[in-house]
Amino acid sequence: MTKRLFVALLTAPTLQKEILGWQERFANLPVRWLAGKNLHITLVPPWYEQDDASVIAKLEKLRGKQKPFALRFEKVTFGPDPRQPRLVWAEGQTPRELIELKTDIGKALAQKSDSRQFLLHLTLARFRPENFLSFPIKKLNEKVSWREEIKSFVLMESHLSSQGADYETLAEMVLS
C-alpha cells in the first residue's frame, strides 16, 4: 500500500502549550489551527512510498551521528508569501546543525537537494488564500521567544482528509 511520508522534527509538549496560549489571542482568525500533536518542522517534504521499511532502514543509519541542538523561533507571521499568504507560521534563524541534519537525511534518502535556501519555520495554521480578504488583520509580525531542543527526527505518515491532515509517527531516530 502506498503511504504519504515525510521527515520532520516534532515539537515538545512544552512548546505546544506555549503555541496554544499564543493562538488564543488570535482565535478570531478564520484559519485551521494545527492540533498540538501535529505541530512539526518539515525537513523532507511529503512523497509517496510503498516500502516504508526501506526508508526507515536508510534513516536508521543516521542514528547517533549528530549531537542535539536548539531551535529558536522569534516571530509569527503570515507565510510563505506575505502578499498571498496561506499559512500562519513561526520563523527563526536556521542553525548550521539543522542544515547539516537536513542534508544528511536528503543524502540517505538519495533525494535531490532543493536549490532554495531552507527557512526555519513551524506552521501553526492553514487557510485558503482567497479567504485572506475577509481577515480582521492583514499584517502579522508578532515577536515570540520560543525554544525547542532537538534530540531526534521522525519519519511520519500524512493522513489527508477534508478536515485537514493528521500525522502518525512511524519511526524516531535519536541524535547522539
PECOR-V200618 format. One record per residue. N is the residue number from 1. PHI is phi in whole degrees, 0 to 359 (999 if undefined). Layout:
[[N/PHI] [N/PHI]]
This chain:
[[1/999] [2/279] [3/241] [4/264] [5/252] [6/202] [7/249] [8/212] [9/250] [10/276] [11/261] [12/286] [13/306] [14/295] [15/291] [16/303] [17/295] [18/299] [19/295] [20/298] [21/297] [22/295] [23/301] [24/303] [25/291] [26/239] [27/298] [28/280] [29/287] [30/278] [31/232] [32/260] [33/289] [34/284] [35/294] [36/310] [37/292] [38/264] [39/288] [40/203] [41/249] [42/281] [43/260] [44/234] [45/296] [46/302] [47/216] [48/263] [49/215] [50/263] [51/252] [52/292] [53/296] [54/289] [55/295] [56/300] [57/299] [58/295] [59/289] [60/302] [61/295] [62/268] [63/303] [64/76] [65/278] [66/230] [67/282] [68/301] [69/210] [70/252] [71/244] [72/231] [73/256] [74/248] [75/207] [76/244] [77/220] [78/276] [79/212] [80/283] [81/247] [82/300] [83/279] [84/223] [85/286] [86/218] [87/222] [88/250] [89/217] [90/261] [91/237] [92/200] [93/294] [94/270] [95/288] [96/306] [97/299] [98/291] [99/298] [100/298] [101/297] [102/300] [103/296] [104/299] [105/294] [106/302] [107/294] [108/300] [109/268] [110/55] [111/260] [112/296] [113/281] [114/283] [115/286] [116/284] [117/290] [118/288] [119/250] [120/296] [121/209] [122/229] [123/290] [124/256] [125/204] [126/235] [127/201] [128/281] [129/305] [130/293] [131/280] [132/300] [133/302] [134/271] [135/293] [136/290] [137/231] [138/250] [139/238] [140/221] [141/212] [142/270] [143/287] [144/225] [145/223] [146/255] [147/233] [148/224] [149/267] [150/265] [151/241] [152/197] [153/228] [154/227] [155/263] [156/237] [157/249] [158/260] [159/252] [160/270] [161/211] [162/293] [163/276] [164/118] [165/271] [166/232] [167/242] [168/234] [169/281] [170/263] [171/202] [172/236] [173/248] [174/278] [175/285] [176/296]]
